[in-house]
């Protein structure tokens, strides 16, 4: 019985990025010019807004507040347009009040209200506005509520075109 063994070459070893020496690794400074903050008008979003205002102040960035009204939440998909449109001015007023109370006046802030499902609307906004960072609050749902409602934060993290910071209401502060 004649057996022939063929040696397979060992795959080329790649050096992991974290194995670089100090001389090879040179991190670039973070530059935040635009922060997108989706707001659902609940108290849970205030912690995300607090982080956004702090980052904007530190980096000289502008903030875009985004509120999404899910059309399915307004009398279902068959709701006439005039019923859906009347919620826009109300939401804009509420966002303006939040901006006035929680964001220093020297931070440039834009307000946008749109009709769309939360995760989809946030992802569209990241493509449109091209923010450097999205800061989103999480409601921390678990079990059946999460199964049925999904996790907006998780969907945004998986598909956003920029970094996403997820903040819980009870999150500890950096200081």
C-alpha positions in Angstrom: 0.0 0.0 0.0 1.5 3.2 -1.1 0.3 6.3 0.7 1.4 9.7 -0.2 1.0 12.6 2.2 0.7 16.1 0.9 1.6 18.8 3.3 -0.7 21.8 3.3 1.0 25.1 3.9 0.1 26.8 7.1 -2.1 29.9 6.7 -0.3 33.2 6.9 -0.5 34.6 10.4 -2.0 38.0 10.7 -1.0 40.3 13.6 -4.0 41.4 15.4 -4.5 45.2 15.6 -4.3 45.2 19.4 -0.8 43.6 19.2 0.7 46.6 17.6 3.4 48.4 19.5 3.0 51.9 20.8 5.0 53.3 17.9 2.7 51.5 15.4 -0.6 52.5 17.1 -1.5 56.1 16.8 -5.2 56.8 17.6 -6.7 59.8 16.0 -8.5 62.3 18.2 -12.3 62.0 18.3 -14.0 64.8 16.4 -17.7 65.2 17.1 -19.4 67.8 15.0 -22.9 66.5 14.9 -24.9 64.4 17.4 -28.3 62.8 16.6 -30.5 62.2 19.6 -33.8 60.3 18.9 -36.4 61.5 21.5 -39.6 59.7 22.2 -40.8 62.4 24.6 -40.5 60.2 27.6 -38.5 60.9 30.7 -36.2 58.0 29.9 -34.7 60.1 27.0 -33.5 62.9 29.3 -30.4 60.9 30.3 -29.5 60.5 26.6 -30.1 64.2 26.1 -27.8 65.0 29.1 -25.0 63.0 27.6 -25.6 64.7 24.2 -25.5 68.2 25.7 -22.3 67.3 27.6 -20.5 66.0 24.4 -21.8 68.9 22.3 -20.5 71.4 24.8 -17.1 69.6 25.1 -16.6 69.2 21.3 -18.4 72.2 20.0 -20.9 69.9 18.2 -24.5 70.6 17.1 -27.4 68.4 18.2 -30.3 67.2 16.1 -33.3 66.1 18.1 -35.4 63.6 16.2 -38.9 62.5 17.1 -40.7 59.8 15.2 -44.4 59.2 15.2 -45.2 55.7 14.2 -48.1 55.8 11.7 -49.3 52.5 13.0 -49.7 54.0 16.5 -52.2 56.6 15.2 -55.4 54.8 14.5 -53.6 52.2 12.4 -52.2 52.3 8.9 -55.6 53.5 7.5 -55.6 56.8 9.4 -56.4 59.7 7.1 -53.4 62.0 6.5 -55.0 65.0 8.3 -55.2 63.1 11.6 -51.5 62.1 11.3 -50.3 65.6 10.3 -51.9 67.4 13.3 -49.5 65.6 15.6 -46.5 67.2 13.9 -46.9 70.7 15.4 -47.7 69.3 18.9 -44.5 67.1 18.8 -42.5 70.1 17.5 -43.7 72.2 20.4 -42.8 69.5 22.9 -39.3 69.1 21.4 -38.8 72.9 21.5 -39.7 72.9 25.2 -37.3 70.0 25.9 -34.6 71.8 24.0 -35.2 75.0 26.0 -35.2 73.2 29.4 -32.4 70.7 28.8 -29.9 72.0 26.2 -27.8 75.1 26.8 -28.7 77.9 24.5 -25.2 78.2 23.1 -25.4 74.6 21.5 -26.9 74.7 18.0 -29.9 72.4 18.0 -32.2 71.3 15.2 -35.6 69.8 15.7 -37.2 67.2 13.3 -40.4 65.3 13.6 -41.3 62.6 11.1 -43.7 59.8 10.6 -41.9 56.4 10.6 -41.3 53.4 12.8 -38.6 54.2 15.4 -35.6 52.1 14.2 -36.3 52.7 10.5 -36.7 56.4 11.0 -33.5 56.7 13.0 -31.5 54.7 10.4 -32.9 56.9 7.6 -31.9 60.0 9.6 -28.3 58.7 10.1 -28.0 58.4 6.3 -29.6 61.8 5.7 -27.9 63.9 8.5 -24.6 62.0 8.6 -24.0 62.5 12.3 -20.8 61.6 14.0 -22.6 59.9 16.8 -26.1 58.7 17.7 -27.1 58.8 21.4 -30.2 56.8 22.0 -32.0 55.9 25.2 -33.1 52.4 25.9 -36.3 51.5 27.8 -34.7 48.2 29.0 -37.7 46.0 28.0 -37.2 42.3 28.5 -39.2 39.2 28.0 -42.5 39.4 26.1 -42.5 43.2 25.7 -39.2 43.1 24.0 -40.2 40.1 21.9 -43.3 41.9 20.6 -42.0 45.5 20.5 -38.4 44.6 19.4 -35.4 46.6 20.5 -35.1 49.9 18.7 -31.6 50.4 20.2 -30.4 47.0 19.1 -31.7 47.5 15.5 -30.0 50.9 15.4 -26.7 49.5 16.7 -26.6 46.8 14.2 -27.3 49.0 11.1 -26.3 52.6 11.8 -23.7 54.1 9.6 -22.0 55.8 12.6 -21.2 54.9 16.3 -24.1 54.6 18.6 -24.1 55.3 22.4 -26.9 53.6 24.2 -27.9 55.2 27.6 -30.1 53.8 30.2 -32.1 56.1 32.5 -30.3 54.8 35.6 -26.9 55.0 33.9 -24.1 56.3 36.1 -22.5 59.5 35.1 -18.9 59.8 34.0 -17.9 62.2 36.7 
